[in-house]
Amino acid sequence: MEMLELTEGFDSLEWASDFKRRAASPTTEVKSLCMLSQAYKVATLLYGRRVLSALSTQPTSNNAKLVSQLLSLIEALQNDAILFKCLLWPTFIAGLESWAKSQQAFVMESLRALWDSTSCLNVIGASKILRDHWKREDFPDALMCEISDVGGLGRGWLLI
């Protein structure tokens, strides 16, 4: 829980600005770095909440606002060819928490764009894991744990 509080307190703008001071980056780079940092921050919060809810008896948090924020950050960073390549993990986490078909379609389009720009095999693995995850959610069976259970994903996601 303390880790989530520290993550929530992380200041992406301060981090990006500090990076700028050390690297003499232009202001536009600071904005992009800030968005990248924010994407990782939001993805970390979503992931942390997912893990905590799997370990507790408390109901799962409503993460809709964080998911929307993360998807918006991913969309905004698609215009930065270099930083967009860094978004596999946040995109995967957004996919795990995306329940609307439109969100899932956006995640898959983003993964396709990542594949086109990186040819990284982990993108294919992420796509397969997410498709399987969404199928399980569309057709849950009695033996599946609740949605927040990370264990239901198998181990392949650890490579992402």
Secondary structure, DSSP 8 states (H G I E B T S, - for coil): -HHHHHHHH--HHHHHHHHHHHHT--HHHHHHHHHHHHHHHHHHHHHHHHHHHHHSSS-----HHHHHHHHHHHHHHTT-HHHHTT-HHHHHHHHHT--SHHHHHHHHHHHHHHHHHH--HHHHHHHHHHHHHHHHHHS--TTS--TT-GGGG-SGGGG-
